[in-house]
Amino acid sequence: MTMETDKQSFKTVATFTDKVMADMCVAMLGDNGIPAGVFGADSSYPSLGYSRPIEVKVNESDYEAAMTILAASDKAE
């Protein structure tokens, strides 16, 4: 008996230096039905800044829709 796993790749849709902005991006995507996650927010002292960019990633299958939503959001501001 073999077990197949559904392996999903993630793609980065945005990068930030501020975790609050990354969390807002994740919330906006979630409000539009796209699950997203924050990657790279690993500092023990966030007030001192993060050592690398904070990335917002989505499932590869949601990438195009996420980019469309983020582009529309940028135009609305």
C-alpha positions as CSV (number, residue, x, y, z in Angstrom):
1,M,0.0,0.0,0.0
2,T,1.4,3.4,-1.0
3,M,0.4,6.7,0.4
4,E,0.4,9.7,-1.9
5,T,0.7,13.1,-0.4
6,D,-0.5,16.3,-1.9
7,K,2.6,18.5,-1.9
8,Q,1.8,22.1,-2.5
9,S,4.4,24.7,-3.3
10,F,4.4,28.2,-2.0
11,K,5.1,31.4,-3.9
12,T,6.1,34.7,-2.5
13,V,3.6,37.5,-3.3
14,A,5.0,40.3,-1.2
15,T,8.0,41.2,1.0
16,F,8.0,43.6,4.0
17,T,10.3,44.9,6.6
18,D,7.4,45.4,9.0
19,K,5.5,42.4,10.4
20,V,2.3,44.5,10.9
21,M,2.2,45.3,7.2
22,A,2.8,41.6,6.4
23,D,0.0,40.6,8.7
24,M,-2.3,43.2,7.0
25,C,-1.5,41.7,3.6
26,V,-2.3,38.2,4.9
27,A,-5.6,39.4,6.3
28,M,-6.5,41.1,3.0
29,L,-5.8,38.0,1.0
30,G,-7.7,35.9,3.5
31,D,-10.7,38.3,3.3
32,N,-10.6,37.5,-0.5
33,G,-10.6,33.7,0.1
34,I,-6.9,33.2,-0.4
35,P,-5.0,31.5,2.5
36,A,-1.6,33.1,3.0
37,G,1.2,33.0,5.6
38,V,4.0,35.1,6.9
39,F,7.5,33.7,6.6
40,G,10.8,35.1,8.0
41,A,9.5,37.0,11.0
42,D,12.0,35.3,13.2
43,S,13.5,38.1,15.3
44,S,13.4,37.8,19.1
45,Y,13.6,41.6,19.2
46,P,11.2,42.9,16.5
47,S,11.7,46.5,17.7
48,L,15.3,46.2,16.5
49,G,14.2,45.0,13.1
50,Y,14.3,41.7,11.2
51,S,17.5,40.2,9.8
52,R,15.9,39.4,6.5
53,P,12.7,40.4,4.6
54,I,9.4,39.2,5.8
55,E,7.7,37.3,3.0
56,V,4.0,36.7,2.5
57,K,3.4,33.4,0.6
58,V,0.4,31.7,-0.9
59,N,-0.2,28.3,-2.4
60,E,1.2,28.2,-5.9
61,S,-2.3,27.6,-7.3
62,D,-3.5,30.9,-5.7
63,Y,-0.5,33.0,-6.9
64,E,-2.2,34.7,-9.9
65,A,-5.3,35.6,-8.0
66,A,-3.3,36.9,-5.1
67,M,-1.2,39.1,-7.4
68,T,-4.3,40.5,-9.0
69,I,-5.8,41.4,-5.6
70,L,-2.6,43.0,-4.4
71,A,-2.2,45.0,-7.6
72,A,-5.8,46.3,-7.3
73,S,-5.1,47.2,-3.7
74,D,-2.0,49.2,-4.7
75,K,-4.1,51.1,-7.3
76,A,-6.8,51.9,-4.8
77,E,-4.3,53.7,-2.5
